[in-house]
Amino acid sequence: MIEVIGVRFKKAGKIYYFDPGNNEMETDSYVVVETVRGIEFGKVVITNRQVDEEDVVLPLKKVIRVADEEDKRTVMENQELADKAMETCSEKIKEHELDMNLVEVEYTFDRNKIIFYFTADGRVDFRNLVKDLAAEFKTRIELRQIGVRDEAKMLGGIGPCGRLLCCSTFLGDFEPVSIKMAKDQNLSLNPAKISGLCGRLMCCLKYENDDYETAKRELPDMGETVTTPYGTGKVVGLNILERVIHIEIPEKERVIEYTLDEMINEGIIAAQATE
């Protein structure tokens, strides 16, 4: 076992593990740590705990120090500098007539590098832009092309549900989402209704997908013929989440509603079908 803390560098970013050393950290406290990008300022979201060495990538970097007020002022100053850098870069992009959309600018904590995040439909030759920016800011420059999902995560916004975007509030990683998930949940396949602000399928289609997949294994298919105490009928409706089945009985000229448990108890479907 090894003692770790979990640190985030962005509001809804990935959680990275560090060696706390002799520090007993509290949730929502701040630390200064060393990363592959250099010295960084992050927020503690997982306090001291023991985990299996197999669950982390060794060797872990140690926490340099618990952040003080000076470190917090540095972060605020970096943000102000980033805002000015964004204005400068936007002007340079126009000067070079580049087909790219600047999304966000970020200074590393130690100001050894400025990272410019942008979106573009294809490859962009920004070599001259980098030269201009390096001459302007006298530090290392990195231009990083991101996807539309990452853009939505950075910019935030209100989703079709009326709530703040999941990706910008709590989702650390993007998980694959497919049109099959929308089909399994009997949702409209109209792209306008199942797409998020990024134009891709909504991340929330993934949330209930496992439950729908389990239900589909338990329940009969639409159109399937089943034998009930009232006669042979056909499945004409399914409420997947509530496990309710509607069966049309032609002989009785009626539709009967069954729960999954009732169908199993009455022998309409076998209990092993739910395994």
C-alpha positions in Angstrom: 0.0 0.0 0.0 1.1 3.6 -0.6 -0.3 6.9 0.7 -1.5 9.4 -1.9 -3.6 12.5 -2.4 -5.7 13.3 -5.5 -5.2 16.7 -7.1 -7.1 18.5 -9.9 -5.7 21.4 -11.9 -8.9 22.4 -13.6 -12.5 22.5 -12.2 -13.6 19.3 -14.0 -10.2 18.0 -15.0 -8.6 14.6 -14.4 -7.5 13.6 -10.9 -3.7 13.0 -10.5 -2.1 11.3 -7.6 0.8 12.7 -5.6 2.8 11.7 -2.6 1.7 14.0 0.3 4.9 13.4 2.2 4.4 14.5 5.8 1.4 16.7 4.9 -2.1 15.9 6.2 -4.2 17.5 3.5 -7.8 18.7 3.7 -10.4 18.6 0.9 -10.4 21.9 -1.2 -7.0 22.9 0.1 -4.3 23.8 -2.5 -0.9 22.5 -3.2 2.1 23.3 -5.4 3.4 20.2 -7.2 5.8 19.2 -10.0 4.3 17.7 -13.1 5.5 16.9 -16.6 4.5 20.5 -17.6 6.6 22.0 -14.8 5.6 23.4 -11.4 1.8 23.6 -11.1 -0.9 24.8 -8.6 -3.7 22.4 -7.9 -6.7 21.7 -5.7 -6.9 18.7 -3.4 -10.0 16.6 -4.1 -8.9 13.4 -2.5 -7.3 13.5 1.0 -4.6 11.2 2.4 -5.5 7.6 1.8 -3.8 4.3 1.2 -4.1 2.6 -2.2 -2.6 -0.4 -3.8 0.6 0.3 -5.7 -0.9 -1.3 -8.7 -3.5 1.4 -8.9 -1.0 4.3 -9.4 1.8 5.0 -11.8 5.1 4.9 -9.8 7.2 6.7 -8.9 4.8 9.4 -7.5 5.9 13.0 -7.4 6.0 14.5 -4.0 4.0 17.6 -3.0 6.4 20.5 -3.0 4.4 22.6 -0.5 1.0 23.5 0.7 0.0 26.6 -1.2 0.1 29.9 0.6 -1.4 33.3 -0.1 1.5 34.3 -2.3 0.9 31.2 -4.5 -2.8 32.1 -4.8 -1.9 35.7 -5.9 0.5 34.2 -8.5 -2.4 32.2 -9.9 -4.6 35.3 -10.1 -1.8 37.3 -11.8 -1.3 34.4 -14.3 -5.0 34.5 -15.2 -4.7 38.3 -15.8 -1.7 37.7 -18.0 -3.5 34.9 -19.9 -6.4 37.2 -20.6 -4.0 39.8 -22.2 -2.2 37.0 -24.1 -5.5 35.8 -25.5 -6.2 39.3 -26.9 -2.7 39.5 -28.4 -3.0 36.0 -30.0 -6.4 36.7 -31.4 -5.0 39.8 -33.2 -2.0 37.8 -34.5 -4.3 35.1 -35.8 -6.2 37.8 -37.8 -2.9 39.2 -39.1 -1.8 35.8 -40.4 -5.3 35.1 -41.7 -5.3 31.6 -40.1 -8.4 29.5 -40.1 -8.5 28.7 -36.4 -10.6 29.6 -33.4 -8.7 30.5 -30.2 -10.5 28.9 -27.2 -8.3 29.5 -24.1 -4.9 30.6 -23.0 -3.1 29.2 -20.0 0.1 30.2 -18.2 1.9 27.4 -16.3 2.3 28.3 -12.7 6.0 29.1 -13.0 5.4 31.1 -16.3 7.9 29.0 -18.2 5.3 28.3 -20.8 2.1 29.7 -22.3 -0.4 27.2 -23.8 -2.8 28.4 -26.5 -5.8 26.1 -27.0 -7.6 26.3 -30.4 -10.0 24.5 -32.6 -9.8 24.1 -36.4 -11.4 22.1 -39.1 -8.1 20.7 -40.3 -4.3 21.1 -40.0 -3.1 24.7 -39.5 0.4 26.0 -40.3 1.0 28.2 -37.3 4.8 28.3 -37.4 4.9 32.0 -38.1 2.3 32.7 -35.4 4.5 30.8 -32.9 7.5 33.0 -33.8 5.5 36.2 -33.3 4.2 35.0 -30.0 7.6 33.9 -28.8 9.0 37.3 -29.7 6.1 39.0 -27.9 6.1 37.1 -24.7 9.8 36.0 -24.4 8.9 32.5 -23.2 8.1 29.0 -24.5 4.9 28.9 -26.6 2.7 25.8 -27.2 -0.3 25.8 -29.5 -2.5 22.8 -28.8 -5.4 21.8 -31.1 -8.4 20.5 -29.2 -11.7 18.9 -30.2 -15.2 20.3 -30.0 -15.9 18.4 -26.7 -12.8 19.8 -25.1 -13.9 23.3 -26.3 -17.3 22.9 -24.6 -15.6 21.7 -21.4 -13.4 24.8 -21.3 -16.1 27.3 -22.2 -19.0 25.8 -20.3 -22.6 26.6 -20.9 -26.2 25.5 -20.3 -27.2 22.1 -21.7 -30.6 21.2 -23.2 -31.7 20.0 -19.8 -31.3 23.6 -18.4 -28.3 22.7 -16.2 -24.6 23.5 -16.5 -22.8 21.2 -18.8 -21.7 18.0 -17.2 -18.3 18.1 -18.9 -17.5 21.6 -17.4 -18.8 20.8 -13.9 -17.8 17.2 -12.9 -16.8 14.9 -15.8 -13.1 14.3 -15.6 -12.9 12.1 -18.8 -15.1 11.8 -21.9 -16.5 8.3 -22.3 -17.5 6.9 -25.7 -21.2 7.5 -26.6 -22.9 5.8 -29.5 -26.2 6.2 -31.4 -27.1 2.7 -30.2 -27.4 4.1 -26.7 -30.1 6.5 -27.9 -31.9 3.6 -29.7 -31.8 1.4 -26.6 -33.4 4.2 -24.6 -36.2 4.7 -27.2 -35.1 8.3 -27.7 -35.7 10.4 -30.8 -32.8 10.0 -33.2 -33.2 13.6 -34.3 -29.6 14.9 -34.0 -30.9 18.2 -32.6 -32.5 16.4 -29.6 -29.7 14.1 -28.7 -26.7 16.4 -29.3 -25.0 18.7 -26.8 -23.6 22.2 -27.3 -20.5 20.6 -28.8 -22.5 19.1 -31.6 -21.7 15.6 -30.5 -24.0 13.0 -28.8 -24.8 14.1 -25.2 -22.6 12.5 -22.6 -25.6 11.8 -20.4 -26.7 9.1 -22.8 -24.1 7.0 -21.1 -25.4 7.5 -17.5 -28.4 5.1 -17.7 -27.1 2.9 -20.5 -26.1 0.0 -18.2 -29.5 -0.1 -16.7 -31.2 -0.2 -20.1 -28.9 -3.0 -21.3 -29.7 -5.0 -18.2 -33.4 -4.5 -18.7 -33.2 -5.5 -22.3 -31.7 -8.8 -21.3 -34.5 -9.3 -18.7 -37.5 -8.3 -20.8 -39.0 -9.9 -23.9 -38.5 -8.1 -27.2 -41.1 -6.0 -28.9 -43.3 -8.1 -31.1 -42.4 -11.3 -29.3 -45.2 -13.9 -28.8 -45.8 -15.0 -25.2 -48.4 -17.2 -23.5 -50.3 -15.8 -20.6 -53.2 -17.1 -18.4 -55.5 -15.0 -20.7 -54.2 -16.6 -23.9 -51.4 -16.1 -26.4 -50.4 -12.5 -27.0 -47.8 -10.2 -28.5 -45.6 -7.7 -26.7 -46.7 -4.3 -27.9 -45.1 -2.0 -25.3 -42.2 -1.8 -22.9 -41.4 0.5 -20.1 -37.8 -0.5 -19.7 -36.8 1.4 -16.6 -39.9 0.3 -14.6 -39.8 -3.2 -16.1 -43.4 -3.1 -17.3 -44.6 -5.0 -20.3 -47.8 -4.5 -22.4 -49.2 -7.6 -24.0 -52.0 -7.5 -26.6 -54.3 -10.5 -26.3 -56.3 -10.8 -29.6 -58.8 -13.2 -28.2 -59.7 -10.8 -25.4 -59.4 -7.7 -27.6 -57.4 -6.1 -24.8 -53.9 -5.1 -23.8 -52.7 -6.4 -20.4 -50.0 -4.8 -18.4 -47.5 -7.0 -16.5 -44.5 -6.2 -14.4 -41.4 -8.3 -14.8 -41.9 -10.0 -11.5 -45.5 -10.9 -12.3 -44.4 -12.4 -15.6 -41.9 -14.6 -13.9 -44.3 -15.6 -11.1 -46.9 -16.6 -13.6 -44.4 -18.5 -15.8 -44.8 -16.2 -18.8 -41.1 -15.9 -19.0 -38.4 -17.9 -17.2 -36.6 -16.6 -14.2 -33.3 -17.4 -15.7 -33.9 -14.9 -18.4 -33.1 -12.2 -15.9 -29.6 -13.6 -15.2 
